[in-house]
């Protein structure tokens, strides 16, 4: 399923490209909005100022007409006042169609207002194609000699509005502003991509990497959450690899520990077929029972290790007794006697430990068996006190033990010391091999001080 997701992700547009397109579209929309808004605002302000000037000039024009002023009446530099259609220049068109009270810009003689001016805006306009001039008009009425007369206040747009060159400068400014905005958005997208998008893209590539043991990492400028995510992925990978190694070790432990009793059972069964003597049959049955009993202890120990790895069991501290040590040593005495080795137990004190009897049997059996295999004669001393369990032999020394451990790693035989080391790590015990003089070796187990629960 993950491969399918990765294949679809690789065939689609990448996340940085999507983000770039998304923010680019936003920048274009914002730029166009600002462009239209600024032009509209300037034209609105320009129209409002001119309209207010016309409306403010109306009382003054009425007063002058009532005092006998002639048409056209010039007010200021740009405003002309009329009350008769005959005096209005033809270039301004028919203004009688506008109702009394009208105030605004006349773009053409059919449509007026700011919105029409915006949508029909031209930066460069050909006067030859537009014979009727744009103008600002204020339409009102007043009494003259007892009669109601129309009042027209006209301001030519060319005289008061911005010129083409000025509008061109404004457009250049607005477009420059939009380009700067585009650059700022691009810079922000780049920084955002470095902090939020590139780490995700890099982690995806690392997940798809064919490397056997990739190390997940993100750029230094990434957000702190991505560093925590990469560290969590590394921790998860380490735990996964550790679980795989533990499963492999469990298979090695099982095959190593069960091989000997299975061989004994198989050999004893074949010997029973060759001799029907009651005493001989009894000895073979006894060998089979001891081997089966040893297998049961081994299986219990392995299951205890598995339960502890899964966190399903937590053993309480217990007191180690001499009888338990003697039960562990007894099956190994026959092997020691066959090599003329004396196996001695020196039980000085009862330590408090956590390993179950099955686990402790596996620990000591492997160490003692290793000591027997490394010795040709002499004695092996098992010493127990409140802090240590030591197995002392006068065999070939530490080099032989190390060679045996090295062979175990490559040939899956003699895994005793590896099993001991692994079990000690699980229970926070220390396992040391010390070479003794003049010859021999000491295997020492040191355990933490525990107290029995009341």
N, C-alpha and C positions, 0 to 999 in steps of 0.2 A: 504494500500500500504506500509506503514511504517512497519507493522508487517511482511509482506512478505520479505522486505529487511532485517529485523533483523533476520528472520529465515534462510534466505540464508547465511547471514554473520556468524551465529552461526554454520551452518553445514559445511562451508568452512574452509580453513586454515586461522588462524588468521594473522593479519598484522605483528605483531612482528616475528612470525615464518617465514613468507615469506621474511621479511627483513633479518633475520638471514641466511636463505638459500641463498639469493641473494648475500650478502656480503661474505659468506663462499665460494661460487663458484668463486667470484672475487678474493678472497685471494688465492685459490688453483691455479687459472690461473696465477696470478702474481707470485706466488712461483715457479711454473714450468717454467715460462718464465725466471725468474731470474736464476734458476738452469741451464737451458740450455745455457743461455747467458754467465754466468760466466765460465762454462766449455769450451764453444766455444772460448771465449776471451782468456783464458789461453792457450789453445792449439794453437790458431792462433799466439799469441805472441811468444810462444815457437818455433813454426815452422819458423816464420819470423826471429828470432834471429839466428837460425841454418842455414837457407838458406843464410842470409847475410854473415855469417862466411865462408860458402863454396864459395860464389861468390868472397869474398875478398881474399880467398886463391888461386884462379885460376891464377892470374898473377905470383904469387910467384912460383907455381908448374910448370908453363910453362917455366919460366926462369931457374929453376933447371934442367928440362928435356933437354932443349936446351944446357945446359952446360954439359950433359952427365950423369945425375943422373939415377940410376937404379930403376926398379919397384920391389915391390910397394914403393912409396915415402911417408914417414910418415911426415905429417905437423902438428906440435903441438901434443896434446895428443890424438885427436880423428879423425883427417882427414887423409885419405889415397888417394893418387893420382895414376891413371893408364892411360896408353894410348894403352894398348893391352888387348884383351879379355882373352888371355891365362893366365894372372896373377890375374884375378879377382876371388876370392874364390867362390866355387860352392854355398855356403850358401846365396850369394847375388843374385843368379839367372842370367838370361840372361838380361843384361842391354842395349844391343845394340838396343832393340826395341824403346827406348826413343829417340826422335829427338834431334838434336843439339840445345842448348839454353834452354833445360828443366832444371828447378830448383824447387825442391819440395820434399815432403816426399813420399816415395814409401811404401804404406801399404801392398799391395801384388803386384804380377807381372802383374795384369790385370787392377787394379783400383788405382788411386792416388788422392791426394788432401785432403783438410780439411774436406769437407762435407762427403766424404766416411769414413774418420777416425772417425767423430762424430757419424754417424749412425751405424758404426761397433765397437764402443767403448766397451771394456770389462775391467772391473776393475782388474780382475785376469785372466790372459791368460796362457794357458798350452803350454809351448814351445815344447813339444813333438808332439803336433798336428799342429804346425806351424814351419816346418823345415826351411823355408826361412825367414830370419831376416828382420824386418823393418829397413829402412835406409833413410837417406837424400842423395839425388843425385843431382849433378850439372853436366850436359852434355854439352860439348863444343868441339871445334876443334882448332888445332894449327899446325904450320909448324915445322917439324923436319927433318933436312937434305934435305930440298927441297920438302918434301912430306907432304900432309895433314894427320894428325893423330888425331884420336878421343881422347878426354880428359874426364876422369871420376874422379870426386871428390866424395868420399863416406865418410859418417859419420854414423856409427851405431846408431840407435835410442836408444838402451838400454844404451849407454854411456852418452847421453846428455839429454834425456827426464826424467821426474819425475818418480820415482819408484812407485810400487803398493802401498806401505805404504803411500807415500806422496799423491797420488791420493785419498786414503781412508781418510786421514786427511782432504783433501779439501772437499770431499763429506760430511763428518761429520760437517764441518764448515758451508757449504752451507745449509744443512738440519737444523742445529741449527738456522741459520739466518732466514730461512723460518718459523720455529716454533715460533720464536720471533715475526716475522711479523704477524703470525696468532693470537698470543696473543694480539698484538696491535690492530689488526682489531676487535678482539672480544671485547676488552675494548671500542673501539670507537663505535661499534654497541650497546653495553650496554648503553653508555652515550647517544647516539643518540636515542635509544629506550625510555630512560627515559624522554628526552626532547621533542620528536616529536611523538612517537608512543603510549607510555603508556597513555598520556593525552587523545588522541583520543579514545583509547580502554576503558578508564574509563568513558568518556562522553557517549559512546555508551551503556555501562552497566547501567549508571544512567538513560538514556532515556528509557531503557527497564525495569527499576526497577518498581515493583508493588506498591511501596510506594505512599501514597496519595499526599504528598507534598515533593518530593525530593529536596534537595539543591545541585545544580551542583557545583562541586569543582574538581580541578586538583592538582597533587602534587606540592610542593613548587619549586622543581627543574625544573619544566616545563618552556617552553619558555613563554615570556610575552604575546604573542599573544593568547595562550591558556587560560591564566588567564582572558584576556579581553573577549574571547569567552564564558567562563563559566559565567562571570558577565553579558554578554548580554543575555545568556539563562535564567539566574535568573530574570533579568529585564523583559524579554519577558513573563516568567511564571507569574510573579507578575501582569503584565498588563492584561494577559489573565484571571487570577483569579479575578482581579478587574472588568473586563468587565462582567464576569459571575455574580458576586455579584450585579453589577449595574442592570443587566437584571432581577435578582431575586427581587431586591428592586423595580424596576419599576412595576413588576407584583403586589407586595404587595401594592405599592402606588395606583395603578389603582383600585385594588379590594377594598381598604379601602375608597378611595375618592369617588368612584362611587356607593358604597353600599347604602349610605344614600339617595341621590336623586332618585335612582332606587326604593328604598323602598317607598319614598314619592309618586312617580308617580304611583306605583302599588297600594298603599293604596287609593290614590285619585280616581283612575279609578274604584276601587271596590265600593267606597262610592257613585260615580255617579250612579251606578246601583240601589242603595237603595232609593234615594230621587230625585224626578224630579223637585223640587222647583227651580225656576230660580236663586234665590240668592245663594242657596246651590251649584248649578251647577257652578255658576260663581266663587265662592270661590275655588271649587276643580280645575277648569280650571286655576285659578290664581296660585294655589299650583303647578300644573303640569308645568306651564310655568316657574315659579321660579326654580323648580328642574331641568328642561331642561336647563335653562340658567346657573345654577350652574354647571351642567355636562359639558356644553360647555366650561366654564372657566377652569374646571379641565382638560379636554382633551387638551386644548390649553397650559396649564401649563406643562403637562406631555410631550407633543410634543416639547415644548421649551427646556425642560431638555434634551431630547434625542438629539435634534439638537446641543445643546451646548456640550454634551459629544462627539459627532462625529466631532465637530469642524466646522460645517457647518453654524454657525450663530455667530455673535459677536455683542451684543447689545451695543448701544451707551448710554452714560449717559443721564438721563432725570431728570426733576424736579417733585417731588411728590407733588400733590395738595390735598387740603382738600376734594374736591368733590370725589376723588378716595377712600379716607379713609372712607367717609360716605357710599359709595356704598358697600364697603366690610363689614362695620359694620351693615348696615341695615338688611340683612337677619338673622343676629345673634341676633338682638334685640328681635325678637319674642321668641327665645329660652331663652334669659335672662329674659324676662318678665314672662314667664311661671314659673320661679323659684324665682320671685320677686327680681330680680337682676337689678340694674340700670347700664346701659352701657354708659359711658361718654367718649367723645373724647376731648382731650386738644391739639389742633394743635398750637404749639408755633412758628415753623419755617418750611420752605419748604426745605427738604434735597434733595441732588442730588444723585440719585441711578441708578443702572443698571438693576435690575430685571424688567421684563415686568409686565404689570398689572395682567396678569393671574398668574404669579409666585408669585407676592406679595400678591394676594388674597389667594393663597394656604398657604403662610407663615402665614399671620395674622389670617386667618380663623382657622387654626389648633391651634395656640396659644390661641386665644380668646375662642374657643370651649373648649380647655383644661381647661382654667381658669373657664368657666361657669360650667363645669362638676365637678370641684374641690370645688365649692362654693355652699352654700345652700341659702344665702341671702346676702344683703349688696350691694356693688357696685364694678364695674370693671372699672379702669381708663386706657385709652389708651392715652399715652403721646408721641408726635412727636416733635423732634427738629432737628437741622442741623446735629447731630451726632448719635442720638439714636432714637429707637422706643421701648418704654417700656409698658408692660401690667401688671398693678398692681391689685391684687385681695386680698380679706380678707377671703379666703376659708380655706381649711384644711392644707395648707402649703406644703413645699417642699417634705416631706415624701410621701404624697399622690401622688404627681406628679411622683416621682421616682417609686413608686409601679405601677402606671399606665403605665409608660414606660416599666417596667419589664414585666408586663402582655402582653404588645404589642409585645414584642420580642418572647414570647412563644405562644400566642394565635392569633396573626395576627389581634388584635383589638386595637384601641386606638393608632394607629401609628403616631399620630400627631406630637409628639416631635421628633421622628426619622426622619420624613419627613422634619421638620424644620431644624434639624441639618444637614441633607444631603444638602438641598438647600443652607444653609448658607456657607457650605464648597465650593460649586461651585462658589459663588460670593465673596469669601473672607470676609464674614461677621463673626462676633463673636456672639455666642448665649450663654447666661448665665442665669441660674435659681438661684435666690437669695431669701432666706427665710427672711421675714420681721416680725417685732414685732408690736403688740403683737401676731398677727397671719396673715397668708396670704403668698403670694409669688409674686415675681417680675420676669417676663420673659423679658430680655433685649436684644435687637438687636443693635449691634454696627457696623457701616459700615465705610469703608475708605472714606477719603475726595476726592471728584472728582470735576472736572471742566467741565462745558458744552463747547462743541466745538462751535466755532463761525461760 
